[in-house]
Amino acid sequence: MDGHWDADGTQMATAISKVVARHGSQPTLGTFPWWLVPLLFPILPTMGELWEMRYLWRRPVRLDNTRLTAMLGSEPHTPLERALEETLAGLGCLPTG
């Protein structure tokens, strides 16, 4: 449950950018347009659910794995970029070859 701690919310985006760049694309990073979400409520009900979960992007949430590791022992960790590369490749999001 400890996973990868991304205190400022940029490590995941940076890691994805690095992986995608290694495969020949140059991604651009931007911010999510939260101002647009309430405008989409009437046509996309999912936007209401997203709005309710907005707090997860505004303050850090970190799970405590103390009880888990006490029962199971240490957690294995895959380096973030490797995990992302394997996931994106498995989803068909990266060029093959």
N, CA, C and O atoms as a Tinker XYZ file with bonds, in Angstrom:
   388  protein
     1  N      0.807000   -1.203000    0.000000    73     2
     2  CA     0.000000    0.000000    0.000000    64     1     3
     3  C      0.848000    1.265000    0.000000    63     2     4     5
     4  O      0.333000    2.346000   -0.285000    81     3
     5  N      2.112000    1.157000    0.306000    73     3     6
     6  CA     2.943000    2.357000    0.363000    64     5     7
     7  C      3.128000    2.952000   -1.028000    63     6     8     9
     8  O      3.120000    4.173000   -1.186000    81     7
     9  N      3.291000    2.115000   -2.020000    73     7    10
    10  CA     3.362000    2.567000   -3.404000    64     9    11
    11  C      4.448000    3.587000   -3.663000    63    10    12    13
    12  O      5.515000    3.545000   -3.050000    81    11
    13  N      4.174000    4.493000   -4.564000    73    11    14
    14  CA     5.102000    5.566000   -4.928000    64    13    15
    15  C      4.529000    6.863000   -4.394000    63    14    16    17
    16  O      3.426000    7.259000   -4.769000    81    15
    17  N      5.260000    7.516000   -3.533000    73    15    18
    18  CA     4.799000    8.781000   -2.960000    64    17    19
    19  C      5.188000    9.918000   -3.891000    63    18    20    21
    20  O      6.362000   10.096000   -4.215000    81    19
    21  N      4.201000   10.678000   -4.313000    73    19    22
    22  CA     4.386000   11.803000   -5.225000    64    21    23
    23  C      3.896000   13.056000   -4.513000    63    22    24    25
    24  O      2.766000   13.496000   -4.724000    81    23
    25  N      4.734000   13.617000   -3.685000    73    23    26
    26  CA     4.341000   14.699000   -2.786000    64    25    27
    27  C      3.780000   15.926000   -3.500000    63    26    28    29
    28  O      2.833000   16.543000   -3.012000    81    27
    29  N      4.345000   16.284000   -4.634000    73    27    30
    30  CA     3.859000   17.495000   -5.303000    64    29    31
    31  C      3.026000   17.196000   -6.552000    63    30    32    33
    32  O      2.606000   18.119000   -7.249000    81    31
    33  N      2.790000   15.937000   -6.834000    73    31    34
    34  CA     1.943000   15.565000   -7.956000    64    33    35
    35  C      2.593000   15.641000   -9.322000    63    34    36    37
    36  O      1.901000   15.555000  -10.337000    81    35
    37  N      3.906000   15.799000   -9.372000    73    35    38
    38  CA     4.566000   15.929000  -10.674000    64    37    39
    39  C      5.367000   14.694000  -11.081000    63    38    40    41
    40  O      5.687000   14.534000  -12.259000    81    39
    41  N      5.695000   13.821000  -10.132000    73    39    42
    42  CA     6.546000   12.667000  -10.469000    64    41    43
    43  C      5.902000   11.736000  -11.486000    63    42    44    45
    44  O      6.582000   11.255000  -12.393000    81    43
    45  N      4.619000   11.476000  -11.354000    73    43    46
    46  CA     3.941000   10.577000  -12.284000    64    45    47
    47  C      3.951000   11.164000  -13.688000    63    46    48    49
    48  O      4.297000   10.473000  -14.646000    81    47
    49  N      3.576000   12.427000  -13.818000    73    47    50
    50  CA     3.549000   13.065000  -15.136000    64    49    51
    51  C      4.941000   13.115000  -15.751000    63    50    52    53
    52  O      5.094000   12.883000  -16.950000    81    51
    53  N      5.952000   13.414000  -14.950000    73    51    54
    54  CA     7.323000   13.462000  -15.436000    64    53    55
    55  C      7.783000   12.081000  -15.890000    63    54    56    57
    56  O      8.425000   11.953000  -16.932000    81    55
    57  N      7.462000   11.060000  -15.123000    73    55    58
    58  CA     7.849000    9.695000  -15.478000    64    57    59
    59  C      7.167000    9.255000  -16.773000    63    58    60    61
    60  O      7.804000    8.637000  -17.626000    81    59
    61  N      5.893000    9.562000  -16.926000    73    59    62
    62  CA     5.178000    9.219000  -18.166000    64    61    63
    63  C      5.827000    9.942000  -19.343000    63    62    64    65
    64  O      6.021000    9.352000  -20.405000    81    63
    65  N      6.159000   11.206000  -19.159000    73    63    66
    66  CA     6.803000   11.976000  -20.229000    64    65    67
    67  C      8.125000   11.344000  -20.641000    63    66    68    69
    68  O      8.422000   11.251000  -21.832000    81    67
    69  N      8.918000   10.911000  -19.671000    73    67    70
    70  CA    10.209000   10.281000  -19.974000    64    69    71
    71  C     10.022000    8.982000  -20.750000    63    70    72    73
    72  O     10.726000    8.723000  -21.726000    81    71
    73  N      9.067000    8.170000  -20.306000    73    71    74
    74  CA     8.821000    6.887000  -20.976000    64    73    75
    75  C      8.358000    7.127000  -22.411000    63    74    76    77
    76  O      8.859000    6.495000  -23.341000    81    75
    77  N      7.411000    8.031000  -22.590000    73    75    78
    78  CA     6.883000    8.315000  -23.925000    64    77    79
    79  C      7.977000    8.904000  -24.815000    63    78    80    81
    80  O      8.045000    8.578000  -25.999000    81    79
    81  N      8.829000    9.763000  -24.265000    73    79    82
    82  CA     9.927000   10.353000  -25.030000    64    81    83
    83  C     10.912000    9.284000  -25.494000    63    82    84    85
    84  O     11.449000    9.375000  -26.598000    81    83
    85  N     11.151000    8.278000  -24.665000    73    83    86
    86  CA    12.049000    7.179000  -25.071000    64    85    87
    87  C     11.495000    6.416000  -26.266000    63    86    88    89
    88  O     12.237000    5.737000  -26.975000    81    87
    89  N     10.199000    6.531000  -26.484000    73    87    90
    90  CA     9.559000    5.815000  -27.587000    64    89    91
    91  C      9.245000    6.745000  -28.760000    63    90    92    93
    92  O      8.433000    6.411000  -29.623000    81    91
    93  N      9.889000    7.907000  -28.784000    73    91    94
    94  CA     9.821000    8.759000  -29.963000    64    93    95
    95  C      8.827000    9.897000  -29.970000    63    94    96    97
    96  O      8.743000   10.607000  -30.971000    81    95
    97  N      8.078000   10.108000  -28.923000    73    95    98
    98  CA     7.131000   11.227000  -28.887000    64    97    99
    99  C      7.601000   12.270000  -27.886000    63    98   100   101
   100  O      8.309000   11.958000  -26.929000    81    99
   101  N      7.201000   13.499000  -28.119000    73    99   102
   102  CA     7.512000   14.577000  -27.178000    64   101   103
   103  C      6.211000   15.099000  -26.586000    63   102   104   105
   104  O      5.588000   15.999000  -27.149000    81   103
   105  N      5.799000   14.535000  -25.451000    73   103   106
   106  CA     4.540000   14.991000  -24.842000    64   105   107
   107  C      4.673000   16.377000  -24.232000    63   106   108   109
   108  O      5.761000   16.803000  -23.845000    81   107
   109  N      3.557000   17.065000  -24.155000    73   107   110
   110  CA     3.523000   18.347000  -23.455000    64   109   111
   111  C      2.649000   18.176000  -22.216000    63   110   112   113
   112  O      1.642000   17.468000  -22.238000    81   111
   113  N      3.049000   18.827000  -21.156000    73   111   114
   114  CA     2.312000   18.751000  -19.898000    64   113   115
   115  C      1.521000   20.041000  -19.696000    63   114   116   117
   116  O      1.975000   21.132000  -20.041000    81   115
   117  N      0.350000   19.889000  -19.138000    73   115   118
   118  CA    -0.491000   21.045000  -18.839000    64   117   119
   119  C     -1.262000   20.794000  -17.560000    63   118   120   121
   120  O     -1.083000   19.763000  -16.911000    81   119
   121  N     -2.100000   21.712000  -17.204000    73   119   122
   122  CA    -2.920000   21.548000  -16.005000    64   121   123
   123  C     -4.345000   21.184000  -16.404000    63   122   124   125
   124  O     -4.790000   21.476000  -17.514000    81   123
   125  N     -5.037000   20.553000  -15.494000    73   123   126
   126  CA    -6.419000   20.150000  -15.751000    64   125   127
   127  C     -7.337000   21.357000  -15.611000    63   126   128   129
   128  O     -7.209000   22.109000  -14.644000    81   127
   129  N     -8.256000   21.563000  -16.546000    73   127   130
   130  CA    -9.150000   22.728000  -16.488000    64   129   131
   131  C    -10.337000   22.505000  -15.544000    63   130   132   133
   132  O    -11.452000   22.235000  -15.991000    81   131
   133  N    -10.087000   22.621000  -14.245000    73   131   134
   134  CA   -11.154000   22.405000  -13.263000    64   133   135
   135  C    -12.329000   23.352000  -13.477000    63   134   136   137
   136  O    -13.465000   22.992000  -13.167000    81   135
   137  N    -12.086000   24.553000  -13.999000    73   135   138
   138  CA   -13.153000   25.522000  -14.222000    64   137   139
   139  C    -14.188000   24.992000  -15.207000    63   138   140   141
   140  O    -15.342000   25.420000  -15.185000    81   139
   141  N    -13.779000   24.053000  -16.080000    73   139   142
   142  CA   -14.669000   23.525000  -17.093000    64   141   143
   143  C    -15.620000   22.449000  -16.557000    63   142   144   145
   144  O    -16.696000   22.233000  -17.115000    81   143
   145  N    -15.223000   21.787000  -15.489000    73   143   146
   146  CA   -15.998000   20.661000  -14.968000    64   145   147
   147  C    -17.441000   21.039000  -14.623000    63   146   148   149
   148  O    -18.355000   20.353000  -15.081000    81   147
   149  N    -17.696000   22.099000  -13.838000    73   147   150
   150  CA   -19.104000   22.430000  -13.528000    64   149   151
   151  C    -19.941000   22.756000  -14.766000    63   150   152   153
   152  O    -21.151000   22.528000  -14.773000    81   151
   153  N    -19.313000   23.279000  -15.797000    73   151   154
   154  CA   -20.040000   23.598000  -17.027000    64   153   155
   155  C    -20.496000   22.334000  -17.757000    63   154   156   157
   156  O    -21.454000   22.362000  -18.530000    81   155
   157  N    -19.802000   21.233000  -17.501000    73   155   158
   158  CA   -20.122000   19.973000  -18.177000    64   157   159
   159  C    -21.107000   19.096000  -17.404000    63   158   160   161
   160  O    -21.555000   18.074000  -17.926000    81   159
   161  N    -21.454000   19.476000  -16.165000    73   159   162
   162  CA   -22.411000   18.681000  -15.365000    64   161   163
   163  C    -23.663000   18.285000  -16.157000    63   162   164   165
   164  O    -24.038000   17.112000  -16.156000    81   163
   165  N    -24.323000   19.246000  -16.836000    73   163   166
   166  CA   -25.593000   18.903000  -17.487000    64   165   167
   167  C    -25.469000   17.857000  -18.598000    63   166   168   169
   168  O    -26.406000   17.091000  -18.826000    81   167
   169  N    -24.347000   17.814000  -19.280000    73   167   170
   170  CA   -24.223000   16.877000  -20.395000    64   169   171
   171  C    -23.376000   15.645000  -20.072000    63   170   172   173
   172  O    -23.485000   14.625000  -20.752000    81   171
   173  N    -22.547000   15.732000  -19.055000    73   171   174
   174  CA   -21.715000   14.597000  -18.645000    64   173   175
   175  C    -21.843000   14.391000  -17.138000    63   174   176   177
   176  O    -21.097000   15.001000  -16.372000    81   175
   177  N    -22.768000   13.546000  -16.702000    73   175   178
   178  CA   -22.972000   13.348000  -15.262000    64   177   179
   179  C    -21.714000   12.898000  -14.513000    63   178   180   181
   180  O    -21.585000   13.153000  -13.316000    81   179
   181  N    -20.802000   12.240000  -15.196000    73   179   182
   182  CA   -19.560000   11.805000  -14.555000    64   181   183
   183  C    -18.759000   12.997000  -14.029000    63   182   184   185
   184  O    -17.993000   12.860000  -13.075000    81   183
   185  N    -18.934000   14.149000  -14.642000    73   183   186
   186  CA   -18.209000   15.338000  -14.200000    64   185   187
   187  C    -18.598000   15.724000  -12.766000    63   186   188   189
   188  O    -17.778000   16.272000  -12.029000    81   187
   189  N    -19.831000   15.442000  -12.375000    73   187   190
   190  CA   -20.261000   15.701000  -11.000000    64   189   191
   191  C    -19.491000   14.830000  -10.018000    63   190   192   193
   192  O    -19.102000   15.280000   -8.940000    81   191
   193  N    -19.276000   13.573000  -10.409000    73   191   194
   194  CA   -18.504000   12.652000   -9.568000    64   193   195
   195  C    -17.048000   13.107000   -9.490000    63   194   196   197
   196  O    -16.431000   13.067000   -8.425000    81   195
   197  N    -16.512000   13.536000  -10.619000    73   195   198
   198  CA   -15.138000   14.029000  -10.640000    64   197   199
   199  C    -15.001000   15.253000   -9.737000    63   198   200   201
   200  O    -14.013000   15.390000   -9.015000    81   199
   201  N    -15.986000   16.133000   -9.779000    73   199   202
   202  CA   -15.969000   17.345000   -8.951000    64   201   203
   203  C    -15.937000   16.988000   -7.465000    63   202   204   205
   204  O    -15.235000   17.622000   -6.677000    81   203
   205  N    -16.717000   15.949000   -7.092000    73   203   206
   206  CA   -16.731000   15.516000   -5.692000    64   205   207
   207  C    -15.372000   14.982000   -5.250000    63   206   208   209
   208  O    -15.026000   15.083000   -4.073000    81   207
   209  N    -14.611000   14.425000   -6.156000    73   207   210
   210  CA   -13.307000   13.846000   -5.829000    64   209   211
   211  C    -12.166000   14.852000   -6.004000    63   210   212   213
   212  O    -10.999000   14.491000   -5.851000    81   211
   213  N    -12.483000   16.082000   -6.316000    73   211   214
   214  CA   -11.483000   17.124000   -6.568000    64   213   215
   215  C    -10.513000   17.298000   -5.404000    63   214   216   217
   216  O     -9.344000   17.621000   -5.612000    81   215
   217  N    -10.991000   17.085000   -4.184000    73   215   218
   218  CA   -10.123000   17.262000   -3.017000    64   217   219
   219  C     -8.885000   16.369000   -3.078000    63   218   220   221
   220  O     -7.854000   16.705000   -2.496000    81   219
   221  N     -8.975000   15.233000   -3.775000    73   219   222
   222  CA    -7.824000   14.339000   -3.878000    64   221   223
   223  C     -6.682000   14.953000   -4.685000    63   222   224   225
   224  O     -5.536000   14.525000   -4.556000    81   223
   225  N     -6.982000   15.945000   -5.511000    73   223   226
   226  CA    -5.955000   16.638000   -6.277000    64   225   227
   227  C     -5.491000   17.906000   -5.560000    63   226   228   229
   228  O     -4.528000   18.541000   -5.988000    81   227
   229  N     -6.160000   18.274000   -4.488000    73   227   230
   230  CA    -5.830000   19.518000   -3.792000    64   229   231
   231  C     -5.010000   19.324000   -2.526000    63   230   232   233
   232  O     -4.330000   20.246000   -2.076000    81   231
   233  N     -5.072000   18.131000   -1.953000    73   231   234
   234  CA    -4.273000   17.882000   -0.750000    64   233   235
   235  C     -3.718000   16.468000   -0.798000    63   234   236   237
   236  O     -4.363000   15.556000   -1.314000    81   235
   237  N     -2.534000   16.295000   -0.266000    73   235   238
   238  CA    -1.902000   14.969000   -0.323000    64   237   239
   239  C     -2.653000   13.934000    0.514000    63   238   240   241
   240  O     -3.127000   14.223000    1.612000    81   239
   241  N     -2.745000   12.751000   -0.019000    73   239   242
   242  CA    -3.357000   11.626000    0.677000    64   241   243
   243  C     -2.341000   10.496000    0.641000    63   242   244   245
   244  O     -1.920000   10.067000   -0.434000    81   243
   245  N     -1.953000   10.024000    1.793000    73   243   246
   246  CA    -0.960000    8.954000    1.846000    64   245   247
   247  C     -1.463000    7.850000    2.758000    63   246   248   249
   248  O     -1.865000    8.096000    3.895000    81   247
   249  N     -1.434000    6.635000    2.243000    73   247   250
   250  CA    -1.868000    5.484000    3.026000    64   249   251
   251  C     -0.719000    4.974000    3.883000    63   250   252   253
   252  O      0.449000    5.110000    3.519000    81   251
   253  N     -1.056000    4.392000    5.010000    73   251   254
   254  CA    -0.066000    3.840000    5.930000    64   253   255
   255  C     -0.056000    2.320000    5.778000    63   254   256   257
   256  O     -1.087000    1.670000    5.953000    81   255
   257  N      1.098000    1.758000    5.454000    73   255   258
   258  CA     1.182000    0.318000    5.244000    64   257   259
   259  C      1.815000   -0.426000    6.422000    63   258   260   261
   260  O      2.248000   -1.566000    6.261000    81   259
   261  N      1.875000    0.185000    7.583000    73   259   262
   262  CA     2.525000   -0.418000    8.741000    64   261   263
   263  C      1.918000   -1.769000    9.100000    63   262   264   265
   264  O      2.646000   -2.739000    9.310000    81   263
   265  N      0.613000   -1.837000    9.172000    73   263   266
   266  CA    -0.038000   -3.106000    9.532000    64   265   267
   267  C      0.156000   -4.165000    8.452000    63   266   268   269
   268  O      0.326000   -5.345000    8.759000    81   267
   269  N      0.131000   -3.748000    7.198000    73   267   270
   270  CA     0.324000   -4.687000    6.099000    64   269   271
   271  C      1.722000   -5.295000    6.132000    63   270   272   273
   272  O      1.876000   -6.511000    6.025000    81   271
   273  N      2.735000   -4.453000    6.278000    73   271   274
   274  CA     4.105000   -4.977000    6.294000    64   273   275
   275  C      4.383000   -5.758000    7.573000    63   274   276   277
   276  O      5.234000   -6.647000    7.571000    81   275
   277  N      3.696000   -5.453000    8.650000    73   275   278
   278  CA     3.855000   -6.232000    9.877000    64   277   279
   279  C      3.355000   -7.660000    9.661000    63   278   280   281
   280  O      3.901000   -8.609000   10.223000    81   279
   281  N      2.313000   -7.802000    8.843000    73   279   282
   282  CA     1.742000   -9.119000    8.605000    64   281   283
   283  C      2.470000   -9.859000    7.471000    63   282   284   285
   284  O      2.725000  -11.059000    7.579000    81   283
   285  N      2.800000   -9.155000    6.397000    73   283   286
   286  CA     3.344000   -9.806000    5.203000    64   285   287
   287  C      4.847000   -9.662000    5.021000    63   286   288   289
   288  O      5.440000  -10.379000    4.215000    81   287
   289  N      5.462000   -8.765000    5.742000    73   287   290
   290  CA     6.879000   -8.484000    5.517000    64   289   291
   291  C      7.017000   -7.301000    4.568000    63   290   292   293
   292  O      6.056000   -6.570000    4.328000    81   291
   293  N      8.203000   -7.123000    4.040000    73   291   294
   294  CA     8.451000   -5.949000    3.201000    64   293   295
   295  C      7.685000   -6.034000    1.884000    63   294   296   297
   296  O      7.398000   -7.116000    1.372000    81   295
   297  N      7.373000   -4.876000    1.368000    73   295   298
   298  CA     6.668000   -4.771000    0.094000    64   297   299
   299  C      7.673000   -4.703000   -1.038000    63   298   300   301
   300  O      8.655000   -3.966000   -0.946000    81   299
   301  N      7.448000   -5.455000   -2.104000    73   299   302
   302  CA     8.318000   -5.280000   -3.274000    64   301   303
   303  C      7.916000   -3.996000   -4.007000    63   302   304   305
   304  O      6.739000   -3.638000   -4.031000    81   303
   305  N      8.869000   -3.322000   -4.591000    73   303   306
   306  CA     8.584000   -2.096000   -5.334000    64   305   307
   307  C      9.228000   -2.168000   -6.703000    63   306   308   309
   308  O     10.417000   -2.463000   -6.830000    81   307
   309  N      8.436000   -1.896000   -7.724000    73   307   310
   310  CA     8.944000   -1.783000   -9.081000    64   309   311
   311  C      9.256000   -0.312000   -9.312000    63   310   312   313
   312  O      8.432000    0.541000   -8.984000    81   311
   313  N     10.427000    0.013000   -9.871000    73   311   314
   314  CA    10.718000    1.422000  -10.160000    64   313   315
   315  C      9.598000    2.032000  -11.016000    63   314   316   317
   316  O      9.073000    1.381000  -11.920000    81   315
   317  N      9.245000    3.263000  -10.724000    73   315   318
   318  CA     8.096000    3.916000  -11.338000    64   317   319
   319  C      8.165000    3.920000  -12.861000    63   318   320   321
   320  O      7.186000    3.558000  -13.514000    81   319
   321  N      9.282000    4.315000  -13.437000    73   319   322
   322  CA     9.371000    4.380000  -14.898000    64   321   323
   323  C      9.215000    2.995000  -15.529000    63   322   324   325
   324  O      8.582000    2.856000  -16.575000    81   323
   325  N      9.783000    1.985000  -14.901000    73   323   326
   326  CA     9.644000    0.621000  -15.432000    64   325   327
   327  C      8.182000    0.176000  -15.380000    63   326   328   329
   328  O      7.663000   -0.386000  -16.345000    81   327
   329  N      7.528000    0.431000  -14.256000    73   327   330
   330  CA     6.122000    0.052000  -14.109000    64   329   331
   331  C      5.259000    0.760000  -15.152000    63   330   332   333
   332  O      4.371000    0.148000  -15.747000    81   331
   333  N      5.520000    2.043000  -15.370000    73   331   334
   334  CA     4.750000    2.799000  -16.356000    64   333   335
   335  C      5.009000    2.295000  -17.765000    63   334   336   337
   336  O      4.078000    2.158000  -18.559000    81   335
   337  N      6.270000    2.017000  -18.080000    73   335   338
   338  CA     6.604000    1.545000  -19.420000    64   337   339
   339  C      5.915000    0.209000  -19.710000    63   338   340   341
   340  O      5.349000    0.020000  -20.786000    81   339
   341  N      5.965000   -0.707000  -18.756000    73   339   342
   342  CA     5.324000   -2.004000  -18.952000    64   341   343
   343  C      3.800000   -1.866000  -19.044000    63   342   344   345
   344  O      3.157000   -2.559000  -19.832000    81   343
   345  N      3.234000   -0.974000  -18.241000    73   343   346
   346  CA     1.788000   -0.758000  -18.277000    64   345   347
   347  C      1.359000   -0.133000  -19.596000    63   346   348   349
   348  O      0.412000   -0.604000  -20.225000    81   347
   349  N      2.044000    0.922000  -20.019000    73   347   350
   350  CA     1.686000    1.590000  -21.271000    64   349   351
   351  C      1.873000    0.652000  -22.461000    63   350   352   353
   352  O      1.058000    0.653000  -23.384000    81   351
   353  N      2.932000   -0.141000  -22.445000    73   351   354
   354  CA     3.139000   -1.110000  -23.525000    64   353   355
   355  C      2.024000   -2.164000  -23.511000    63   354   356   357
   356  O      1.494000   -2.515000  -24.565000    81   355
   357  N      1.673000   -2.662000  -22.343000    73   355   358
   358  CA     0.615000   -3.656000  -22.229000    64   357   359
   359  C     -0.736000   -3.138000  -22.695000    63   358   360   361
   360  O     -1.556000   -3.905000  -23.199000    81   359
   361  N     -0.970000   -1.849000  -22.532000    73   359   362
   362  CA    -2.222000   -1.238000  -22.967000    64   361   363
   363  C     -2.202000   -0.847000  -24.454000    63   362   364   365
   364  O     -3.198000   -0.377000  -25.004000    81   363
   365  N     -1.044000   -1.056000  -25.083000    73   363   366
   366  CA    -0.921000   -0.705000  -26.498000    64   365   367
   367  C     -0.737000    0.777000  -26.733000    63   366   368   369
   368  O     -1.032000    1.269000  -27.823000    81   367
   369  N     -0.255000    1.504000  -25.733000    73   367   370
   370  CA    -0.080000    2.949000  -25.847000    64   369   371
   371  C      1.303000    3.353000  -26.328000    63   370   372   373
   372  O      1.559000    4.536000  -26.554000    81   371
   373  N      2.192000    2.389000  -26.488000    73   371   374
   374  CA     3.545000    2.672000  -26.963000    64   373   375
   375  C      3.783000    1.924000  -28.269000    63   374   376   377
   376  O      3.255000    0.830000  -28.466000    81   375
   377  N      4.579000    2.512000  -29.163000    73   375   378
   378  CA     4.872000    1.793000  -30.412000    64   377   379
   379  C      5.680000    0.525000  -30.118000    63   378   380   381
   380  O      6.510000    0.504000  -29.210000    81   379
   381  N      5.429000   -0.511000  -30.885000    73   379   382
   382  CA     6.179000   -1.761000  -30.713000    64   381   383
   383  C      7.322000   -1.795000  -31.717000    63   382   384   385
   384  O      7.310000   -1.110000  -32.739000    81   383
   385  N      8.282000   -2.598000  -31.394000    73   383   386
   386  CA     9.365000   -2.771000  -32.349000    64   385   387
   387  C     10.616000   -2.390000  -31.773000    63   386   388
   388  O     11.650000   -2.469000  -32.435000    81   387
